[in-house]
Amino acid sequence: MYVCLKACKVGFLAGCRPFIGIDGCHLKGAYLGMCLVAVVMDANNNLYPVAWAVVEGLVEAFNTVTSKDEIRFCVRHIWANFKLQFSGPDYKEPFWKAAKSTSLAEFNRELEGIKFLSPKAHEYLASIPAKHWSRHAFSTTSKTNFLLNNMCESFNAVLKEARDKPIITLMEWIRRYVMKRHYDKRVGVVGYEGTVMPFVTKYLKWADNKARLCSFMSIQ
């Protein structure tokens, strides 16, 4: 069963970044399966649920359904699987530096450090295309450098109290929650003056203060 309210779809197309997080949580009780959620970020960097579905299992269908889209993996999940085979604090720092690297040279440098520790660990990470987990290889289309799927996991946490309900009751619970959330956000923005949202204003102020500490160098 799949649900995407028209208001959610219109809002996503009108004011959110073209970046969709997808995650699933297992249902409890007598009605088993998975509840998949699709979540984006709105103009104020808040969660914006777009669609949700109940399925029997998480099918590997991205290559068929979204063959032309950029796909990223949650780096926390990659790290969780990686450290099961290659444990130790020496791996953690270069791994996360590689994920956060903004240039190919920086990325290769960190992977070479991991190769020095363990050729097998390097082979494990090299088998995962960098475009799925390292910032330097992300496209600029989605306008975000997210490495984690926190937005979906946060929404899944909200569903804990409803995961043991029958399917129709669960879907109705989510519908009511999303409608109330959108209404509260709408009421909260009424009367707000300005064209830039509060979170963005705060971030730009932070960037402005950091920029004051920059200095210029002339290279002959």
C-alpha positions, 0 to 999 in steps of 0.5 A: 500500500502506497500513499502520497498526498497531493499536498505533499507532492506539490509542496516538495516540487515547489519548495524542497531540494531534489534530494529524497531520503528513503528508509524502512522500519519493520512493523510489529505485532500480527501484521508484519512487513516494512514501512518505507518512508520518503523524506526531504528537507524543506526551505527551513531545513526541517523534515518534510515527509513526501510519501510512505508505503507498506511492503512485504520486503525491501526489494533492490529495485533502484536500478529499474525505478530510478536508473537516471538518478543519483543514489547515495548510501548512508555512510553510518550504515557503511561504517557499521558494516565495515567495522564488523570486519575491520575493527579498531580506532585507527580505521575510524578517522581516515574512513570518515575523512574519506567520506567528507573529502571534497577533492579526489586527492584528499579522498585517495590520500585517506584510502591509501592510509587505510590500505597501509593498515589493511589491503583487504580493508582498502579493497572493501571500500574501493569496491563501493563506488565513491559517488555513493558515499564520498562528497567529492564525487557527489553531483551538484544537482541535489544541492546538498552534501548529506552523508547520513540518512538522519531525516528518515531515521528521525521520522521513523522514530516518530512511527514507533507508537504506530508500528504495531497497528493494523495496516489501514490504521497505521496508514491513517495514523501517518496521514493524520500526523503528516497533515497536523505537522504541515498545518503547524508549520503553516501556522508557524510561518504566518507573520514571518517577515523576510524571504529567507527562512530562520535556519538559513538566516542563522547559517548565513550569519555564521558563515559571515562571521567565519568569512571575517577571519579569512585572509588573501594571499597573492601568488606570483 
